């Protein structure tokens, strides 16, 4: 049975979860990459917490989160498109990638306005970007302990010694 594009993406989404991948995603991509968003959450605007001040904070957070989402989504979608020959559903993948970029552009527009729903739009945009980031990096050997060790051993065999041991002792 052949997988449709959603099943293919779901299988790719489920594949990479190991300690190294999860730590990289949480600490490097979300926390370090999202420092601008985190700083906007905890930055003091004014001493009094009026409704206007809270709305301004929400607008700032949603604007930062949506621009971070675009910065995360575009390289991920490009990586998915560059892995074109590995995809089973090539046309669907291209269409879904273009739709995701257009949708994210619309989401940025809606999340940067000063309406109360803008934070929800920004959160959705961020989750969409994370989903595509996972899809784009599902086969990254450098984020998988077992695969990385295999890459190192193969490199050792080819370039350093023929028995594949980590050291020459």
Protein Blocks (a to p, Z undefined) as FASTA:
>chain_A
ZZdfklmmmmmmmmmpcfklmmmmmmmmmmmmmmmmmmmmmpcfbfblcfklmmmmmmmm
mmmmmmmmmmmmmmmmmmmmmmmmmpmblmlmmmmmmmmmmmmmmmmmmmmpcbfklmmm
mmmmmmmmmmmmmmmmmmgmklcfklmmmmmmmmmmmmmmmnopabfZZ
